[in-house]
Amino acid sequence: MKKILLALPLVALVAGCNTYNTGPNTNATLGGGAAGAALGAAIADDGDRFEGALIGGALGAAAGNLIGRAQNRPGQCIYRNSAGQQYYAACP
């Protein structure tokens, strides 16, 4: 547990290091991955912390990517038509 508490500030510092201009999609993916890895390691059992961090990081990165893509279209909502296809249109 002490290692996790020591590693969290390091993960936050590394995730905060952004020396080049990126879009909200990249930043959201990195932030989601870092947060997911930290939570996955914290929630997992003692012997499975590495696996928990991997799974949490992957799920967090996927969620962050979806959130980042939604931020690329301000003022627009995602809709689904009767054929199941997604499209963007102005929000009501």
Helices and strands as residue ranges (DSSP letters): H 2-16, H 24-43, G 46-48, H 49-71, E 76-80, E 86-90
